[in-house]
Amino acid sequence: MKRRSVILCSLVLAGAARAQLPKPEDLARQLGKLPSTSPATAGAGDPKTDAAGIKEALAVGTERAVASLGRENGYFGNAAVKIGMPPSLQKVAEVARLAGYQKQVDEFVLSMNRAAEAAAPLAAGIFGDAIRAMTLDDVRGILAGGDTAATEFFRRKTHDKLYAAFKPVVSKQVDQVGTTRAYKAMIGRYEAVPMVGKQSLDLDHYVTEKSLDGLFTMVGQEEKKIRTNPAARTTDLLKKVFGK
């Protein structure tokens, strides 16, 4: 029942997330509000079109990334973003496995990923705000940058807001899906071994940061696709700006 509730919650949040990202028609309307080409940028492409194209690419890329992560196994089933055992607990996990607690170790890893999957849809609104607030200078920097310049821009602009939004959800889900219980059980068995000291870990912080790392990894992958793969340019505007 708890598992179904977590999945249902993720689906509801995912639906709300899609509503918070800019739609292509909204970006088209914004295009008319941007400044005209200035002498400094003449010959370098129409900045209004470039701006709208970058914003649309970000809207498309972030929607795909959020949708792929904010569902069951979005993190856990993706080797590129799966949240693994915290480095500080690697030794704990090894001892636990040798002591016959492989199941507890596996549950611990799974439940961290489930918490991340529940939080992922919250990124859409924050990404949407960052896209709408972009300036022409931001666009120029992204166009002149590498394959993940937009993703790096996003990380700089949104990390702290995403962290603040993700952490309470992660904290709640960590308890609901059993991460804390699995963690305490594993640590308890480990600390019972003679000569082993107390272990400490800010689990909420760890899962939140790894969730964001995975999110930006997926956004970066989507950006690379749009920049390098014509098949990923699913609108005329994307084809025009990135097909140059």
N, C-alpha and C positions, 0 to 999 in steps of 0.2 A: 504493500500500500504506500509506504514512504517513497519507494522508487517511482511509482506511478505519479505521485504528487510532485516529485522533483521534475520529472519529465514534462508533466502538464504545465508546471510553472515556467519551464524553459520555453515551451512552445508559445505560451501566452506572451512572454516577454519578447520572444523573437518577432511575433506579429507586431507588437508595439514598436519594436526597433525599426522595422522597415518603414513605418510611418514617420519616423523622426529624421531619416536621411533625405537630403534634397532630391526631388524628382527632376528628370531631364528638362521638363517644361518649365520648372521653376528657375533652373539655371539659364535657360534661354531668355526668360524675362529679365534676369539679372544682367545679361549681356548688354542690353540696351542702356543700362544705368552706369556702365563703366566709362571712364574717360576715353576720349578719342586718342588715336595714335599720336604720340608726341614726336618731335624731331629726333629726340635721343633714341627712339625705338623704331623709327621709320626704316623699312627694309628688313626688319628682323621678324616679320610676321605681324599679323593683326593682334595686338595685345588683348583686345576684347574677346576675340575668338579663342586665343590661347588660354585666357583666364577661364572662360566657360568650359573649355576642353579639359583643363586640369581639374576643375571642380567636378566635372562629370566623371572623370576617371576615378577620382577619389570617392565619389558617391557610389559608383559601381563596385570598385574594389573593396571598400569597407563593408558594403552590404553583403558581398559574397563571403568575406572573411568572417563577419559576425554570424551569418547564417550557418556557415560550416562548423563553427565552434560552439554555438549556443544550442546544441542538441546532444542527445545521448551519444557518447563515444566521440564527440567533437574533438576533445582533447585526448581522451584515453585511447581512441582508435587511430590516432595520427602520430606516427613516430617522430615527426618533425617538431611537435609541440607537447607531446605527452609529458606530464609532470612526474618526474621520478623521485626516488628517495633523496631527501636532503643530504648533502655531502656530510654534514655533521652526524648523520644517523647511519651512514653506510656500515660502520662497524657494528652498530646495534642490530641492523638488519641481518648481517652475516651471522652473528651469534644467535639471533632468534631463529633463523633458518636451520642452523645446526642443531638447535634445541627442539626442533619439531614444530616450529610456529610459522611455517611457510604461509599458511592461510591468513594469519594475522598480518603478515607483511604485505601480502597481495591486497588484502582489504584496505590497508592503510593507503597504498598507492592509488587504488581505484577511487577511494572516497575523496582524496585530494583533487583528482581529475573531475569528479562529479561536482564538486564545489565550484571549480573553474567554469564548467559548462553552464551552471546556473547563473553565474555572474556575467558571462560574455555578452548577452543581449543588451546590457546596460550601456555598452560602448557606443551604440548607434546615435543616441541623442548628443553625446559629447562630440563625436566625430562630426555630426551634422552641424553643430554650432561652429566648430573649427573651420569647416569648409565654407560656410556662409561668411565668416569673418576674414577670409583670405584677402590680401591686397595684391595689386599688380606686382609689387616688389617680391612678394612671396612666390608668385607665379613665375617670375623671371628666374628666381633662384632655383626653383624646381625644374624648369625647362633646361637650365644650364647644368644641372646636377647629373648624378649617375642614375642607374636603374632603380634605386630605392630612395631618391631624393625626396619624394613626397612622403614616404613612410618616415623618413628621418625628421621631416618637418612636423609630421603628426606626433611623433614621439616627444619632440621638444615642447609642442604646444599643448598636448593633452595628457601627458603621463600623470601629473599630479592630480588632475581632476578625475581621471580614470581610477587612480589608486583610491581616492576618497570615496568613489562610488562603489568600487568592487569590494573593498575590504569588509564593510558591514554584511554584505551578502555572503561573502566567503565565510566570514565568522559564523553566521547563522547556519549555512549549509554544512560547514565542518562538523557542527554538532548534530544536525539532522541526519546526515548520511553516514555518520559513524566514525568520522576521522579521529575525533578526540578519543573515543573509546578504543579504537584500534591502536592509536598512539600510546595511550596509557598502558594498555595491556602489553604492548611490545617493550616499552621502557621498563615497566615493572618487572618483567622477566629478566631483562638485561641487568638491571640494577641489583637483582637478587644474587648475581654471580659475585663471589668474593673478589675484593680488590678493584671493583668497578665503582667509579664515583657517580654522582648525580648528573643527569643529562638535562639540558635545557634547550628549548627552541621556540622561537616566536612563530608558531605554525601559521597563524593568520597572515602574517607578513610574508612568509615564504610562499604560500600558495597564491597570494595576491600578486606578488612580483612575477612569479612564474606564469601566472595567467596572462599578465600583460606582455611578458616576453613572447608567449605563444601568439597572442593577438597581433603584435607587430610583425612577427614572423609571417603570419598568414597575409596580412595587409601588404607586406613587401613582396610576397610571391604573386599576389594579384597585380600589383603595380608592374612587376617585371613582365607578366603576361601581356598586359595592355601595351607596354612599350615595345615589346619584341615580337609578339605573335599577332598577326593581323586577324586571326580568327577570334581573338579575345576582344577586339574592338567592335562592340555590338551596336553602336549607334553611328550615325553619319558624322556627328561632331567628333567622336573619338577617332574615326577614320581620317578625318581632315587634319586634326592636330597632330596625331601620332604617326600618320602615314607620310609625313614630309620627308 
